[in-house]
Amino acid sequence: MTIVKASSAQRLDDRAAVAASWRIGPAFVAAVAYVDPGNVVTNVAAGASHGTTLLWVVVLATLVAGPVQYLAAKLGATTGKSLPELIADRCSRPVRLAYWPQAEAVSIATDLAEVLGAAIALHLLFGIPLPLGGLLAAVAGAVLLAAGDRFGPCFLRNVAVVSLALIAGAFIFCLLARPPGLDELGAGLIPSLEGDGVLVLAAGIVGATIMPHAVHIHSALARDHRRLSAHRTDVALAMLVAGTTNAVMLLVGAGALQGSTSGGFGAIATDVAARIGSAAQLAFLVALLVSGVTSTVVGTQAGAVVTSGLLRRSVPLWARRCTTVLPAVVLLALGVSPVTLLITSQVVLAIGLPLVLVPLVAATSSPRVMGTAANTRPLAITMVAATTAVICLDVSLLVQFVQGCLQAG
């Protein structure tokens, strides 16, 4: 009887430990990348220009992103290495060094949209010039990084959870001010790619949802060897929050801004104020500011993971901060169009995404790398198909971008 009681108590302790471990796990830090300013402008613009037509793309992208993030977590938890570390171990030195510049470019491109979003929020809220706003956003991110170093990884996980809650709450507030009809909501779940520019927006939604740096950072944060079941729960909850928030962003555009021709953060924020009031505009801008500051922290951490993994040397976070943020601040100071910066950043991410997904799926499907935790055949086939679809969408985005440049020239 004593043995039975002890076993029962042990099982309860194990369940409590698992529950505590996934509530604010690493997936929530990675999920901040799923609600960054790039997501905000892409989803809201999609809703404004095409109503709920692309809601199914948001849902599908989230359903694909969930398994991708789980594979990243499984890779880190099983091997004890991040994806960049594993790539470095399994590739020759020339390949490793050739892979690094594009990964670095992806980190810089990620911060372009994030710093831009925070800078525009500060400009519209307080009249702060864009370059100064970008610099202030960079400083705020550096403070959070320093606090994370001081108080440990749990601090940044808690910041991520609070940020997700604030961003989701702000957009839900905007949605309630003028929601789309239920018939529009149902129609948006039926796959369709009809209309001018729909394919580009669909590719943009996917590119803004499944991001290379989210895979890198998640694989690194998962190296604490937690149970895979805890990672599954962690990813499921984080993706549910992030996916719902992205869907709400699109519905805000469809309900409050449909027919608007807004092309950037500032114009969208102005339209929000004109159509659903100043309170909604304030909520929108606060969400944009929080999104920009917290997501740039994740971007800097991901950049550090890439550098340490591929170059096998540690770089101080302040140096990483300067490397990824200063280009954005300089470009803003030179007067480069924010819309141009955003589009360029998304194109760079589109190029970098296959170079993350292919090695991730290959590594997690290899018994030699993963042992018994290797992907099952059905999961491997599903992920290959999903990766192929994502690459095709990204190629379409690049083609459209090149065609637009040629026409403009």
C-alpha distance (Angstrom), angle and dihedral (degrees) to the residues before:
residue distance angle dihedral
M1 . . .
T2 3.78 . .
I3 3.79 90.3 .
V4 3.81 91.5 51.9
K5 3.79 91.6 50.6
A6 3.76 91.8 48.5
S7 3.80 91.1 49.4
S8 3.79 91.5 49.3
A9 3.78 91.1 48.9
Q10 3.79 90.6 48.6
R11 3.80 91.3 51.4
L12 3.80 90.3 50.6
D13 3.80 90.6 49.7
D14 3.81 90.3 49.4
R15 3.79 91.8 50.2
A16 3.79 91.0 48.5
A17 3.80 90.8 49.7
V18 3.80 91.9 50.4
A19 3.80 91.7 46.8
A20 3.80 91.5 50.6
S21 3.78 92.3 47.4
W22 3.81 98.6 55.6
R23 3.76 101.7 40.4
I24 3.77 93.2 82.3
G25 3.78 100.4 11.8
P26 3.82 129.5 151.7
A27 3.81 93.1 -85.3
F28 3.80 89.0 72.5
V29 3.81 90.5 57.2
A30 3.81 90.2 49.9
A31 3.82 89.4 45.8
V32 3.82 90.3 64.7
A33 3.81 85.9 71.8
Y34 3.81 87.9 59.5
V35 3.82 93.0 62.7
D36 3.81 99.5 41.2
P37 3.85 122.8 133.0
G38 3.81 90.2 -89.6
N39 3.79 88.9 61.7
V40 3.79 91.1 45.5
V41 3.79 96.9 55.1
T42 3.83 95.0 37.6
N43 3.80 96.0 49.7
V44 3.81 96.6 39.9
A45 3.81 91.6 46.1
A46 3.82 90.3 49.0
G47 3.79 90.3 53.5
A48 3.80 93.3 44.6
S49 3.81 94.5 50.9
H50 3.82 101.3 34.9
G51 3.79 107.0 17.7
T52 3.80 113.8 -138.8
T53 3.82 93.2 -24.7
L54 3.81 93.0 112.6
L55 3.80 98.4 41.1
W56 3.80 88.8 105.6
V57 3.82 89.3 57.8
V58 3.82 90.3 57.0
V59 3.80 90.4 49.8
L60 3.80 93.3 46.0
A61 3.82 93.0 45.9
T62 3.80 89.8 52.3
L63 3.80 91.7 48.5
V64 3.81 88.9 53.3
A65 3.81 93.5 42.5
G66 3.81 92.3 55.7
P67 3.83 95.4 63.0
V68 3.82 90.5 40.5
Q69 3.80 91.4 55.9
Y70 3.80 91.1 44.4
L71 3.80 90.6 53.1
A72 3.81 88.5 51.3
A73 3.80 90.7 51.2
K74 3.81 92.4 44.5
L75 3.79 91.1 50.7
G76 3.80 92.8 52.8
A77 3.79 95.5 41.6
T78 3.82 94.7 46.8
T79 3.80 101.7 40.5
G80 3.80 99.6 28.1
K81 3.81 88.0 -130.8
S82 3.77 135.0 102.5
L83 3.80 120.1 -121.6
P84 3.85 92.8 -103.0
E85 3.81 90.0 51.2
L86 3.78 91.4 50.5
I87 3.80 92.1 47.8
A88 3.80 89.4 50.8
D89 3.81 91.6 49.9
R90 3.78 94.6 49.6
C91 3.81 100.0 40.7
S92 3.78 132.8 68.0
R93 3.80 118.6 -104.2
P94 3.85 94.0 -103.8
V95 3.82 91.3 51.3
R96 3.79 91.7 46.2
L97 3.80 92.2 50.8
A98 3.81 91.5 45.1
Y99 3.81 90.6 51.5
W100 3.81 93.5 52.0
P101 3.86 101.3 68.7
Q102 3.81 94.0 57.2
A103 3.82 90.6 46.6
E104 3.81 88.5 50.8
A105 3.81 90.5 48.1
V106 3.80 89.5 52.5
S107 3.83 90.2 53.5
I108 3.81 91.1 51.0
A109 3.82 92.4 45.3
T110 3.78 89.9 50.6
D111 3.79 91.7 54.9
L112 3.81 91.4 48.1
A113 3.81 92.3 69.3
E114 3.80 93.9 37.6
V115 3.82 96.7 50.5
L116 3.80 89.4 41.4
G117 3.80 91.9 54.5
A118 3.80 93.7 49.2
A119 3.82 92.1 44.7
I120 3.80 92.8 52.2
A121 3.81 91.2 46.9
L122 3.82 90.3 53.1
H123 3.82 90.3 45.8
L124 3.80 93.9 52.0
L125 3.82 94.2 40.8
F126 3.80 100.0 44.1
G127 3.81 107.3 6.9
I128 3.82 92.5 -111.0
P129 3.85 112.8 161.2
L130 3.80 113.0 -105.7
P131 3.84 97.6 -114.6
L132 3.81 91.6 49.3
G133 3.79 90.3 45.2
G134 3.79 90.0 53.0
L135 3.80 90.2 50.3
L136 3.82 91.7 49.1
A137 3.80 90.0 49.9
A138 3.80 89.0 51.6
V139 3.81 91.2 50.7
A140 3.80 91.9 48.3
G141 3.79 89.8 51.4
A142 3.81 90.5 49.0
V143 3.82 90.3 52.6
L144 3.81 90.3 52.7
L145 3.80 90.8 48.6
A146 3.80 91.0 50.1
A147 3.80 90.4 49.2
G148 3.79 89.1 49.9
D149 3.81 89.7 54.2
R150 3.81 90.1 47.8
F151 3.81 99.6 45.3
G152 3.81 101.6 28.1
P153 3.82 135.5 -116.1
C154 3.80 93.5 -55.2
F155 3.82 89.1 68.6
L156 3.80 93.6 60.0
R157 3.80 91.0 43.1
N158 3.80 89.5 55.1
V159 3.82 90.2 46.7
A160 3.81 88.7 51.8
V161 3.81 92.4 51.6
V162 3.81 92.9 47.8
S163 3.80 90.9 46.8
L164 3.80 92.8 50.4
A165 3.80 90.0 49.6
L166 3.83 92.8 49.7
I167 3.80 94.0 47.1
A168 3.80 93.6 45.8
G169 3.81 92.0 45.8
A170 3.80 92.9 50.0
F171 3.79 93.9 51.8
I172 3.79 92.8 44.2
F173 3.81 87.1 54.5
C174 3.81 89.8 52.1
L175 3.80 90.8 47.0
L176 3.80 94.0 51.8
A177 3.80 89.8 54.5
R178 3.81 90.7 65.6
P179 3.81 116.5 -3.4
P180 3.83 123.0 -175.5
G181 3.80 118.4 -110.3
L182 3.80 122.1 -87.3
D183 3.80 90.4 -115.8
E184 3.82 89.7 57.1
L185 3.79 90.1 48.6
G186 3.80 91.7 54.1
A187 3.81 92.9 45.4
G188 3.80 90.1 52.5
L189 3.81 91.1 62.9
I190 3.81 92.0 60.5
P191 3.83 110.0 91.7
S192 3.80 112.2 -112.7
L193 3.81 135.0 148.3
E194 3.79 100.1 -173.5
G195 3.78 121.5 136.0
D196 3.78 139.9 53.7
G197 3.79 113.8 -57.2
V198 3.79 94.2 1.4
L199 3.80 94.6 122.9
V200 3.81 92.2 52.3
L201 3.80 91.5 49.0
A202 3.80 90.9 47.6
A203 3.80 90.2 52.3
G204 3.80 89.3 46.4
I205 3.81 91.6 52.8
V206 3.80 91.1 50.8
G207 3.80 92.0 44.9
A208 3.80 92.2 49.0
T209 3.80 91.4 47.9
I210 3.81 104.0 44.4
M211 3.80 102.6 46.0
P212 3.81 128.9 177.3
H213 3.80 96.7 -133.6
A214 3.81 91.8 53.8
V215 3.81 88.7 59.9
H216 3.81 93.0 47.6
I217 3.80 95.5 49.0
H218 3.79 94.2 43.2
S219 3.80 93.5 52.1
A220 3.82 89.0 51.4
L221 3.80 96.7 46.1
A222 3.82 91.5 48.9
R223 3.81 93.9 61.2
D224 3.81 91.8 100.4
H225 3.84 88.3 91.3
R226 3.78 97.2 -122.4
R227 3.79 118.0 169.9
L228 3.80 114.0 -76.0
S229 3.80 88.9 -129.5
A230 3.82 88.3 60.1
H231 3.81 90.3 50.7
R232 3.81 90.7 50.4
T233 3.78 91.3 53.5
D234 3.79 91.4 43.3
V235 3.81 92.6 52.3
A236 3.81 93.4 43.9
L237 3.80 93.2 53.5
A238 3.81 95.2 42.1
M239 3.80 93.2 48.2
L240 3.81 90.7 46.6
V241 3.81 90.0 56.4
A242 3.81 94.8 42.3
G243 3.81 94.6 43.0
T244 3.79 92.8 48.5
T245 3.80 90.4 49.1
N246 3.81 91.6 51.5
A247 3.80 90.5 49.2
V248 3.81 90.0 50.5
M249 3.83 89.7 50.9
L250 3.81 90.2 56.1
L251 3.81 91.7 45.3
V252 3.81 90.2 52.0
G253 3.79 87.9 56.4
A254 3.80 92.0 45.4
G255 3.79 95.1 46.6
A256 3.80 103.4 37.3
L257 3.79 106.2 20.0
Q258 3.81 107.0 31.8
G259 3.78 109.8 142.3
S260 3.78 92.5 24.2
T261 3.79 116.3 131.3
S262 3.80 94.2 -151.9
G263 3.77 113.7 153.2
G264 3.79 103.4 -178.7
F265 3.80 147.5 25.2
G266 3.79 96.0 -87.6
A267 3.79 95.9 49.6
I268 3.80 91.7 45.4
A269 3.81 91.8 50.9
T270 3.81 90.2 49.4
D271 3.80 91.1 50.9
V272 3.81 90.5 48.9
A273 3.81 90.0 55.9
A274 3.81 93.1 45.7
R275 3.78 95.7 48.3
I276 3.81 107.1 33.5
G277 3.79 104.7 16.0
S278 3.78 143.4 -96.9
A279 3.82 94.0 -74.8
A280 3.80 90.3 59.5
Q281 3.81 89.7 46.8
L282 3.80 90.1 53.0
A283 3.81 90.9 49.7
F284 3.81 90.2 48.1
L285 3.80 93.5 50.6
V286 3.81 93.6 45.1
A287 3.80 89.1 51.8
L288 3.81 89.9 48.7
L289 3.81 91.7 50.0
V290 3.80 94.3 47.9
S291 3.79 90.1 44.7
G292 3.80 93.0 51.7
V293 3.81 97.1 46.3
T294 3.81 98.4 44.2
S295 3.80 96.3 40.4
T296 3.79 91.8 51.7
V297 3.82 87.9 56.8
V298 3.80 88.9 56.1
G299 3.80 89.8 46.9
T300 3.80 92.1 53.1
Q301 3.80 91.9 48.4
A302 3.79 90.2 49.5
G303 3.79 90.1 51.0
A304 3.80 89.7 53.3
V305 3.81 89.9 51.2
V306 3.80 90.7 51.5
T307 3.81 94.5 48.8
S308 3.79 96.3 44.7
G309 3.79 91.7 45.1
L310 3.79 100.3 45.6
L311 3.81 100.8 31.2
R312 3.81 94.0 33.3
R313 3.75 93.3 -134.7
S314 3.78 132.6 105.4
V315 3.80 119.1 -118.9
P316 3.83 120.5 -163.2
L317 3.79 112.0 -108.4
W318 3.82 91.4 -123.1
A319 3.80 89.0 58.4
R320 3.79 90.3 47.8
R321 3.79 88.4 49.2
C322 3.78 92.1 55.1
T323 3.81 92.8 45.4
T324 3.79 94.8 54.1
V325 3.81 102.2 32.0
L326 3.80 105.5 37.7
P327 3.84 94.3 67.1
A328 3.79 89.3 57.2
V329 3.81 93.0 48.3
V330 3.83 92.2 46.6
L331 3.81 92.6 49.6
L332 3.81 90.7 50.0
A333 3.81 89.8 49.6
L334 3.82 89.8 51.9
G335 3.80 89.4 56.0
V336 3.79 98.2 -113.6
S337 3.81 110.5 167.5
P338 3.83 111.9 -96.1
V339 3.80 89.4 -139.7
T340 3.81 90.3 53.7
L341 3.81 90.3 50.0
L342 3.79 91.4 50.2
I343 3.81 94.6 48.8
T344 3.80 91.9 46.6
S345 3.80 91.9 50.0
Q346 3.80 91.7 52.0
V347 3.82 91.1 50.2
V348 3.81 91.0 52.3
L349 3.81 90.1 49.5
A350 3.79 90.0 49.6
I351 3.81 89.7 55.4
G352 3.81 93.0 47.2
L353 3.80 98.3 46.2
P354 3.85 98.6 76.8
L355 3.81 89.1 48.2
V356 3.81 87.3 61.5
L357 3.79 101.8 36.9
V358 3.82 96.7 49.1
P359 3.83 96.5 54.6
L360 3.82 91.2 40.0
V361 3.81 93.8 54.8
A362 3.82 92.2 40.8
A363 3.81 93.7 50.3
T364 3.81 96.7 45.3
S365 3.81 90.7 47.2
S366 3.83 92.5 53.6
P367 3.85 116.5 95.8
R368 3.79 88.0 -160.6
V369 3.80 90.0 61.9
M370 3.80 101.4 31.9
G371 3.81 103.7 26.0
T372 3.80 111.5 -160.1
A373 3.82 90.1 -9.4
A374 3.83 91.7 68.5
N375 3.80 115.8 126.3
T376 3.76 115.7 -86.2
R377 3.79 115.6 -115.5
P378 3.84 94.1 -104.6
L379 3.82 90.9 49.6
A380 3.80 92.2 46.3
I381 3.82 91.8 50.4
T382 3.81 91.1 46.7
M383 3.80 92.4 50.4
V384 3.82 92.6 47.0
A385 3.81 89.2 52.5
A386 3.82 92.1 46.8
T387 3.81 91.8 47.6
T388 3.81 90.6 50.1
A389 3.81 91.0 50.8
V390 3.80 92.0 49.0
I391 3.81 91.2 49.4
C392 3.81 91.0 50.1
L393 3.80 91.0 52.1
D394 3.78 90.8 48.1
V395 3.80 91.2 49.8
S396 3.81 88.9 52.6
L397 3.81 89.1 52.0
L398 3.80 91.1 51.3
V399 3.81 92.1 47.7
Q400 3.79 91.5 50.7
F401 3.80 90.3 47.4
V402 3.80 92.9 51.2
Q403 3.81 91.6 45.9
G404 3.79 90.1 50.9
C405 3.80 91.1 50.8
L406 3.80 91.3 49.5
Q407 3.80 92.4 48.8
A408 3.80 91.2 47.5
G409 3.81 89.7 49.9
